[in-house]
Amino acid sequence: MKKYWHVVNVGIQNNLAYRFNFLARTVFGLVPLIAILYVWRTIYQGNGRGSSIGSYSLAQMISYYLIITLVDALTAVTQDDWEIATDIKDGNISQFLLKPIDYLAYRLCLFFSARLAYLAVAAAPLALFMLTLHKYFVAPRSWLAFGCFLFSIGLTALLQFFISYTMAMLAFWVLEVSTFIFILFAFEYLASGHLFPLDILPHRLQQVLAYTPFPYQLYFPASVYMGKSAGPELIRGLLIQAGWVLAAYGLARLVWRRGIRHYSAVGV
């Protein structure tokens, strides 16, 4: 494990070199969020004071967006998929085939180091933004809900990484993976709860989405925090999320093994 801790350390140092980029991305990333919050405030005001949409009051709706902003900051994949695809196209992975280091573990360490560096830089503007809206912020229903929320965030980070890793592995077979990555991003943006809470959708559509990996990338951790998922539903959701993490990990390993065989054949 010592070599992987060294990778994390080097990754943090490398990412801190781009700390201004992280800060700028965080600050400007809050602009569309502010616009969305103003839209929802206008909708609620139009419906009358004390109104609700679905099961959300105005405070709960704003809290939802603040929570997914935090979850996204902790778990989002930024450049990892592009860097992995570049490693494959440029032949840089050859060095990992000759060394006692697992490429997936290596990239996972870099992913977490990037998240730590990003959080260190983005913590101040995020905290300031949340303090500005503190009167709307809803506390977790219980300490158990908060603990499950943290556990779900960990699973979300792994799920995000393994899916992006698998998509990047397509570089073994195709010259440009950007199209596939953008298509996946579009599905994630719509079906993960980034634009709106998924439980305001029709019930049948919610049931269909519940068995896809997308809600467990943003919506589910937020619903755990807010107590929307509790009791048997919480346990079922965590099990499905853990199942998707294991499935994504297995698929990532499978695609790597098949890709390496294809890569070796091309290199001969």
KOLKOLLUM-496220 format. One record per atom (N, C-alpha, C): x, z, y; residue in one letter. Coordinates in pm, whole numbers, plus 50000, padded with zeros to 5 digits. Layout:
<rs>
XZYA;...
</rs>
This chain:
<rs>
500815000049878M;500005000050000M;500855000050128M;502135003850114K;502965004950232K;503074991750308K;503184980850234K;503324967850300K;502064964050375K;500884968350325Y;499644965050394Y;499474973550520Y;499934986050517W;499924994050639W;500844987850745W;501944981850698H;502844975050791H;502144962850851H;501354955850771V;500604944250822V;499614948750930V;498914959950905V;497974965251004V;498694968551134V;499854975151122N;500634978951239N;501064966751320N;501594956751250V;502024944451317V;500824937151378V;499724937151306G;498524930551357G;498014936851485G;498024950251492I;497594957151613I;498494953551730I;499814953551707Q;500754950151813Q;500554935851861Q;500344926651768N;500134912651807N;498844910851887N;497794917751845N;496514916151913N;496514922752050N;497244933652067L;497304940252197L;498004931452301L;498774921752254A;499404912352348A;498344903952420A;497144902952359Y;496054895352419Y;494944904552469Y;495314916452514R;494334926452555R;493484921852673R;494084914052765F;493284909152878F;492204899552829F;492524891252730N;491514882152674N;490364890052612N;490704900852541F;489664909352482F;488774915252591F;489414920252696L;488664926452805L;487754916352873L;488294904452901A;487484894052967A;486324889852877A;486574888252747R;485514884052656R;484424894652649R;484804907352653T;483814918052650T;482964918152775T;483624917452890V;482904918053018V;481964906253033V;482464894153009F;481614882353024F;480584881252912F;480884887452796G;479904887552689G;478694896252720G;478834905452815L;477714913852855L;476734906552945L;477154895353005V;476284888053097V;475034882753027V;475154875452914P;473914870952847P;473084882652795P;473724893752758L;472974905352713L;472124911052826L;472704911752946I;471944916553062I;470744907453088I;470944894353075A;469844884853096A;468724887252994A;469094889452869I;468094892052765I;467324904852794I;468024915252837L;467354927952868L;466364926352984L;466734918453085Y;465814915953197Y;464584908253150Y;464784898853058V;463644891353004V;462674900852935V;463214909852849W;462344919252777W;461654928852873W;462354933552976R;461724942453074R;460554935553142R;460724922653173T;459644915053236T;458444913553141T;458744911153013I;457684909752912I;456884922752901I;457594933952893Y;456904946852880Y;456104950253005Y;456644947153123Q;455914949753245Q;454644941253254Q;454734929053202G;453564920353201G;452474925253106G;452874932353001N;451904937652905N;451304950952948N;451824956553056G;451294969353103G;452194980853067G;452114991453144R;452955003053125R;452625009852992R;453665013752922G;453475020652794G;453165011352679G;453264998152700S;452974988552594S;454114988152493S;453834981952380S;454854980252277S;454724966352217S;455814961552164I;455854948652095I;456314951451954I;455444948051857G;455734952251721G;455674967451717G;456744973451670S;456834988051668S;457824993251772S;458154984951871Y;459194988251968Y;458604990952106Y;458945002452161S;458705004952302S;459834998352381S;459754998552514L;460814992552595L;462144999652570L;462135012852563A;463375020452538A;463965016952403A;463115015652302Q;463595012252168Q;464154998052164Q;463514988952237M;464004975052238M;465374974252304M;465554981052416I;466844981052484I;467894987952397I;467504998952332S;468425005852240S;468874996652128S;467924988652079Y;468254979351971Y;469374969852013Y;469274964252133Y;470304954852179Y;471624961852206Y;471574974052254L;472814981552274L;473504984452141L;472714987552040I;473284990851909I;473904978451845I;473194967051850I;473764955051788I;475004950351864I;475054953151995T;476274949952071T;477444958152019T;477194970951990L;478234979551935L;478634975051795L;477644972051711V;477934967551574V;478724954451576V;478334945451664D;479024932651675D;480474934651717D;480724944051811A;482084946751855A;482944952351743A;482324959851652L;483074966251543L;483284957151423L;482444947051406T;482454939651280T;482644924551293T;482514918851413A;482514904251426A;483864898251391A;483824887051322V;485024879151293V;485264869851412V;486474870051464T;486764861751582T;487544849151544T;488854850651520Q;489684839051492Q;490144838351347Q;489704847751265D;490234848551128D;489974835951048D;488754830751054D;488434818850974D;489254806851018D;489474805351150W;490284794151198W;491744795851156W;492244808151163E;493644810551125E;493864808150976E;492914812250894I;493024810050750I;493024795150719I;492094787750781A;492034773250759A;493334766550804A;493914771350914T;495184765850963T;496314768850865T;496334780950809D;497344784450709D;497294774850590D;496084771250549I;495934762250434I;496374748150471I;495904743250585K;496224729350625K;497724727550652K;498354737850709D;499784736750743D;500704740850629D;500134745150517G;500964748950403G;501584762650415G;501104770850508N;501704784150526N;501394793850414N;500384790750335I;500044800050225I;501044799050110I;501914789050112S;502894787750003S;503754800249991S;504074806450105Q;504924818350102Q;504234829950031Q;502904830550035F;502184841449971F;502104839549820F;502314827249774L;502304824749630L;503614829049566L;504634831549646L;505944835249595L;506294849849621L;505374857149688K;505644870949724K;504594880149661K;504944892749637P;503994902149576P;503004907549680P;502244898449740I;501254902549838I;499994894249818I;498874900949821D;497594894149800D;497114888549934D;496804875549938Y;496454869250065Y;495144874850120Y;494164877450035L;492904882850083L;493114896650145L;493894905150076A;494174918450131A;494964917450261A;495874907950267Y;496674905650389Y;495764901950506Y;494844892550483R;493944888350590R;492964899450625R;492544907450528L;491634918550555L;492304928950645L;493584931450621C;494334940750707C;494424935350850C;494664922250864L;494714916250997L;493344916851066L;492294915150988F;490944915851043F;490664929651100F;490974940251024F;490724953751072F;491644957451188F;492874952551185S;493774955351298S;493254948751425S;492694936751413A;492114929951531A;490904937551583A;490084942951491R;488924950651535R;489344963451605R;490384969951554L;490864982251618L;491424979351757L;492204968651769A;492764964951899A;491664961051996A;490684953451949Y;489574949352034Y;488774961352083Y;488514970751991L;487734982552028L;488494991052129L;489814992052114A;490614999952207A;490514994452349A;490454981252361V;490384974952492V;488944974552544V;487994971952454A;486604969952495A;485814982952506A;486374994052460A;485635006752457A;485165010852597A;486045009552697A;485705013952833A;484525006152892A;484574992552897P;483414985352954P;482134987152872P;482254988152739L;481064990252657L;480455003952685L;481305014252694A;480815027752723A;480165028452860A;480785021952959L;480225021753094L;478865014853097L;478755003853023F;477494996453018F;476395004952953F;476735011852845M;475755020152777M;475355032352860M;476325037952934L;475995049253021L;475055044953132L;475215032653179T;474325027553283T;472875027053235T;472695024353106L;471355023253048L;471015035252960L;471655046752987H;471505058252898H;470065063352891H;469285061352998K;467915066452995K;467035058952895K;467485046952858Y;466745039252758Y;467275041252616Y;468445047452607F;469115048252476F;468445058752388F;468065054552269V;467385063352174V;468405069352079V;468385082552063A;469315089351971A;468895086651827A;469845087651731P;469475085651590P;468455095951544P;467635092151448R;466575100851401R;467125113651338R;468255112851272S;468845124451205S;470325121851182S;471065132451144W;472475130851111W;472635122450985W;471675123350893L;471725115050773L;471615100350810L;470705097150902A;470555083250947A;471835078451014A;472475087251091F;473715083351159F;474835080951057F;474915089450955G;475915087550850G;475695074550774G;474435071750741C;474115059150672C;474405047150763C;474195049050892F;474495038550990F;475985035150988F;476845045350988L;478285042950984L;478705036150853L;478105040650742F;478405034450613F;477965019850611F;476795017150669S;476295003450673S;477184994650761S;477745000250869I;478664992550953I;479884988250873I;480414997550791G;481554993950706G;481224982550612G;480044982950550L;479634972150462L;479434959150541L;478904960250662T;478714948450746T;480034941650778T;481044949750811A;482364944050843A;482934936550723A;482824942450604L;483314935850484L;482544923050456L;481224923650472L;480394911850447L;480744900550543L;480894903950672Q;481274893850771Q;482604887250734Q;483564895650695F;484894890250665F;484874881450540F;484264886150433F;484284878450307F;483564865050322F;482464864850398I;481764852150419I;482634842650499I;483264847550606S;484134838950687S;485344834250608S;485894843150526Y;487044839650441Y;486674828350346Y;485504829550284T;485064819250189T;484854805950259T;484264806150378M;484064793750452M;485404787350488M;486384795550526A;487704790350562A;488394784050441A;488084788950320M;488694783550199M;488314768950174M;487254764350241L;486874750250226L;487964740850276L;488924746250351A;490044738150399A;490904732850284A;490744738450164F;491434733050047F;490914719050012F;489654716350047W;489034703750006W;488714694350123W;488474699850241V;488104691450355V;489134693350466V;489274683050547L;490284683350652L;489874692450767L;488584692850800E;488114700650914E;486924709250872E;487034722350889V;485984731550846V;485094735950961V;485364731151081S;484634736051198S;483124733651187S;482734722151129T;481304719051115T;480614729651031T;481204733250917F;480604743150828F;480554756850895F;481594760350969I;481634773351037I;480554773951145I;480374763151221F;479354763151327F;477944763551268F;477734756851155I;476414757351090I;476124771651044I;477114777850982L;476934791750937L;476674800951056L;477414798951164F;477234807251284F;475824805851339F;475284793551337A;473934791351388A;472914799151305A;473054798851171F;472144806451085F;472294821451110F;473534826051123E;473774840251147E;473144844551279E;473294836351381Y;472804839951514Y;471284841351515Y;470604832851438L;469154833051435L;468604843451338L;469234844651221A;468664852651113A;469274866451098A;470264869851180S;470904882951167S;470294893451259S;469364889251346G;468774898551441G;469504899051572G;470344889251597H;471104889151722H;470204886051842H;469264877051825L;468394873051936L;467234882751954L;466684887951844F;465524896851851F;465444904751720F;464754916151721P;464584923851596P;463794915751494P;464264915651373L;463624907251272L;462254912551229L;461974925351252D;460694930651207D;459544927451302D;459794919351405I;458684914351485I;458244900551435I;458944895351334L;458574882651271L;457414884851174L;456744874151130P;455694875651029P;456234882350902P;455394890150837H;455834898350724H;456424890050611H;455824878750580R;456324870350471R;457734865350501R;457974861450626L;459304856750664L;460324868150658L;459904880250694Q;460784891950681Q;461194894050536Q;460244892650444Q;460544894550302Q;461544884350251Q;461414872050298V;462354861550256V;463744864650309V;463844868150436L;465144871050498L;465804883350437L;465014892750388A;465564905250335A;466454902950215A;466274891550146Y;467094888650027Y;468184878250057Y;468464876250184T;469614868050226T;470634877450289T;471874873250304P;472884882250361P;472784884050512P;472034875350579F;472064875350725F;471554888050792F;470414893850751P;469964906050819P;470944917750808P;471784917550705Y;472704928650682Y;473984927250764Y;474024916850846Q;475184915050934Q;474974921551071Q;473724923851112L;473464930551240L;472184938951235L;471084932651195Y;469784939251206Y;469704952151123Y;470154951550999F;469974963150911F;470684975650962F;471974974951003P;472594987051057P;471824992851176P;471314984051264A;470544988851379A;469254995551335A;468594989851233S;467334995751185S;467585009251118S;468745010851056V;469095023850997V;469275034151107V;470005030551211Y;470245039751323Y;468925044151387Y;468015034651405M;466775037551476M;465695043351386M;466005045151258G;465035050951166G;463965041351119G;464145028351148K;463175018451100K;463285016650949K;464495018650896S;464715018450751S;464995032750708S;464105038550629A;464255052350587A;463675054050447A;464105064950381G;463595067950248G;463965057350146G;463035053450059P;463315043249956P;463745029850016P;463185026450132E;463555013750197E;465015013950239E;465495025550285L;466905026950325L;467815025350204L;467475031950095I;468295031149973I;468315016849921I;467145010549918R;467064996749870R;467894987549959R;467814989550090G;468564981250183G;470064982850166G;470534995250149L;471964997650130L;472454991449999L;471624992249895L;472004986249766L;472074971049777L;471114965049845I;471154950449864I;472354946449947I;472634954050052Q;473794951150136Q;475094952350056Q;475224963049977A;476414964749893A;476504953449790A;475334949149737G;475324938149642G;475824925249704G;475434922549828W;475904910649897W;477404911449926W;477904923449956V;479334924949978V;480104921749850V;479634926949736L;480294924249609L;480204909349574L;479034903349599A;478864889049570A;479784880549657A;479874884149785A;480744876549876A;482214878249839A;482584890449795Y;483964892749751Y;484274884449626Y;483354884649530G;483564876749408G;483664861949437G;482804857049528L;482854842849564L;484154839549635L;484624848649721A;485884846349792A;487044845149693A;487064853949592R;488114853349490R;488014840549408R;486794836649373L;486594824549292L;487054812149368L;486664810949494V;487024799149573V;488534798649595V;489164810349613W;490614810749629W;491324805549504W;490884810249386R;491524805849261R;491364790849241R;490164785749265R;489954771449249R;490714763449356R;490754768849475G;491454761949582G;492944761349559G;493524772049506I;494964772349479I;495334761849374I;494484760149273R;494754749749174R;494724735949238R;493784733849326H;493684721049397H;494874719349493H;495244729849558Y;496364729549652Y;497674726549580Y;497874732649464S;499104730349388S;499184715949340S;498024710649296A;498014696849246A;498364687049357A;497814689649477V;498094680549589V;499544681349631V;500144693249620G;501504695049667G;502544689249576G;502184685549454V;503184680249359V;503564666149400V;
</rs>
